[in-house]
Every structure is written in structure tokens, then in C-alpha cells.
């Protein structure tokens, strides 16, 4: 099991969600975040004062998947989030030690199996959908 964390441009969110849906990834956690990567600094005028805008708005996706869904999930994100410009984002793939489904108490592979799919299946992904507005 892996946790895939992607930081993408806000305007690419719908494209990424569509690509994940087509890859049979059935859910995720979405958060609005601010950060700084390789983008150039923006300078804006705020109330007559010139201000350097060091942090840019991004979208953070967190997706827990079984091993067989790692590559399809990563490829869906990479292909749909790419503009070719600096600031497209990053994808991180991290191991998950344990997963628990709170409602049923199921663990590990059984906890990342979507409803209606036998718990013995290994080609599943599950995530929670939420939006965290700062």
C-alpha cells in the first residue's frame, strides 16, 4: 500500500480528477495549500505598497492505493497535470504501514477496498473526499 501525495496547479484539478476517474481511482483528499517551488517571485501592489508574493496557491491531493494502482494513479496525475511550465507540481509516493477503515474496523488491504469489491482484490484504491479551505 502506498500514499500518493500530489501538489498541482489549481486550474488543473478538474483535469486530474477526470484522469483519476478514468483510471478507476475512486476517491481522494483534496486540500488548498500555499507553497513555493521553482516559480519566479510575483510582485503585486497592495494598498499602494509593493509586496513580494512568495507563496503560490496549489492543490494537494492525497490518495491511498494498493500496489497495483500506484503506477496508473501516478501516470494519470503526471499526464493530466502537466503544462510544461515551471510550477506544475510534484508527486510523492510513500509507503503506508497500516490503514484502518474507521466505520468497520477493517485493516490494510481490506480497508483500501472500495464498497462492493471483494476484500481479496488487490487492484483497488480508496480515498476520502474533503476540501480544506484555509
N, C-alpha and C positions, 0 to 999 in steps of 0.2 A: 504494500500500500504506500502511496505517495501523496504528499500535499504539493499541489502546483499553485504557486503564487505568481500572478502576472500583474505588472504595473503598466497600464496602457494610456493612450490619449483618450480623453472623454468622448471626443467625436467618433471614435472607433468602437465604442461599446456595443452599439446595435449590430455592427458587422461581426464582432466577436461572438456575441450571443447567438446570432444566426448560425455561424460556423460551428459553435459548440452543439447547438441543437441538431444540426445535420450529422455531427459525429456521435450522436446518441449520448451526449453528456447531459444529464437530466437536471442539473442544478448547480448552484454556486453561491458564494457570499460575495456581495459587491459593496465596496466602501469608497467614498470620495476621500481622497487624500491629497496632500500637498508635498512636493519634494523637489529635488534638484538633481539633475543628471548632467548630460553633456550639452544641454541647451545654452544658448547665449543669454546673457542677462538682458532683461527688458527694463527700460526706463520709462516711467509714467509720471505725469503731473497730477498730484493730489492736493486740492485746496491751495493751488499756487506754489506748491513745493515739489521739486523734482525728487522722485523716490525710485530707488533700485528695487525691482521686483525680483527677489532671489528665488522664491519658491513658485512652482507652477502647479496648477491643478492637474491631478491624474486620477485614474480609476484603478483600484486594487481589487483583483479577483482572487478568491481562494477556493480551490477545488480539490476535494479529496477523492482519489480514484484508486482502483485496483491496478495491479501491474500491467494488465493487458490494455488498459486505457491511457497509460502515460503518453505514449507516442502520438496516438490520434488526437489527444487533448492538446498537447504541445504544438503539433503541426497546425491544428485548427486556429490556435491563438496566433502563431507566427504568421501564417498566411493572411489572416483577416485583419490583423492589427498593423501590418507593415505599410508605411507610406514611403519609406526610403529616405526620410529626413531624420536629422538628429532629434531625439526626444520621443522616438516610437515606443520606448519602454524596455522592459526586461521580463524574462520568465525564469523563475526559480523552481527547481524540483527537489523536494526534501523528503527523506524517509519519515514514515509515521510509525511510531512504536505500537500504539494501541488506539482503537476507535471504539466508542460506545454509543449506541443509539439510546438516547435518554428515555423515550417513550416505552421501549420494550426491554431495555437492558441487554440487547444483543451486542456482541463484541466483534471486532476486527472485520473479516470479510463479510460476515452476516450483517454487520452494521452499515457497510457501504453498498449493500444490495438494495436497489430501489424496490418499492412496493410492487407485488405481483410477479417478481422474478425469484426463482428458487434460490435459497441461500447458498447452494453449492456452486452457483455460477461464478465465474471469475472475470467475466467481461462486463463489469458494471461500474457505475460511478454514482456517487451521491453527494449532494451539497445542500446547503441551506441558502435560501434566498432572503436577503435583507439589505436594506440600504441604510448606511450610517451617514447622516448629514452632519457636517461639523457645525 
